[in-house]
């Protein structure tokens, strides 16, 4: 699994992590490419205390990725999640 590079790097982060300390919950978003070059988005969420989590994977066309990520960012912020310093953007190593 190779995280997104070059063609989408100016638009899409490779890894975002939000934390809602009040609810003790987290939400992680990771954009990657598979071995065949297909773009997929891994969404993981769960409890900070129990280690239990859920995962959802979306295979997307390049044109679908940015609108979906923007929608998720807005939803997380509206629900009280704050972006963690652990978040990485695709132009970082």
For each residue, the residues with C-beta under 8 A, 3 or more apart:
1: 32 33 34
2: 5 32 33
3: 14 15 30 31 32 33 90
4: 7 8 9 12 14 31 32 33 39 90
5: 2 8 9 90
6: 9
7: 4 62
8: 4 5 11 12 31 39 62 65 66 90
9: 4 5 6 12 89 90 91
10: 91
11: 8 66
12: 4 8 9 31 65 66 69 90
13: 16 29 31 69 87 88 89 90
14: 3 4 30 31 32 88 89 90 92
15: 3 28 29 30 31 86 87 88
16: 13 28 29 30 73 83 87
17: 26 27 28 29 83 84 86 87
18: 26 27 28 76 81 82 83 84
19: 25 26 48 81 82 84
20: 23 24 25 26 27 79 80 81 82
21: 24 82
22: 80
23: 20 80
24: 20 21 47 48 49
25: 19 20 45 46 47 48 81
26: 17 18 19 20 45 46 47 48
27: 17 18 20 43 44 45 76 81
28: 15 16 17 18 42 43 44 45
29: 13 15 16 17 41 42 43 44 69 72
30: 3 14 15 16 41 42 44
31: 3 4 8 12 13 14 15 39 40 41 65 69 90
32: 1 2 3 4 14 39 40 41 42
33: 1 2 3 4 37 38 39 40
34: 1 37 38 40
35:
36:
37: 33 34
38: 33 34 59
39: 4 8 31 32 33 59 60 61 62 65
40: 31 32 33 34 57 58 59 60
41: 29 30 31 32 57 58 60 65 68 69
42: 28 29 30 32 55 56 57
43: 27 28 29 55 56 57 58 72
44: 27 28 29 30 53 54 55
45: 25 26 27 28 53 54
46: 25 26 50 51 52 53 54
47: 24 25 26 50 51 52 53
48: 19 24 25 26
49: 24
50: 46 47
51: 46 47
52: 46 47
53: 44 45 46 47
54: 44 45 46
55: 42 43 44
56: 42 43
57: 40 41 42 43
58: 40 41 43 68
59: 38 39 40
60: 39 40 41 64 65 68
61: 39 64 65
62: 7 8 39 65
63: 66
64: 60 61 67 68
65: 8 12 31 39 41 60 61 62 68 69
66: 8 11 12 63 69 70
67: 64 70 71
68: 41 58 60 64 65 71 72
69: 12 13 29 31 41 65 66 72 73
70: 66 67 73 74
71: 67 68 74 75
72: 29 43 68 69 75 76
73: 16 69 70 76 77
74: 70 71 77 78
75: 71 72 78 79
76: 18 27 72 73 79 81 83
77: 73 74 81 82
78: 74 75
79: 20 75 76
80: 20 22 23
81: 18 19 20 25 27 76 77
82: 18 19 20 21 77
83: 16 17 18 76 87
84: 17 18 19 87
85:
86: 15 17
87: 13 15 16 17 83 84
88: 13 14 15 92
89: 9 13 14 92
90: 3 4 5 8 9 12 13 14 31
91: 9 10
92: 14 88 89
93:
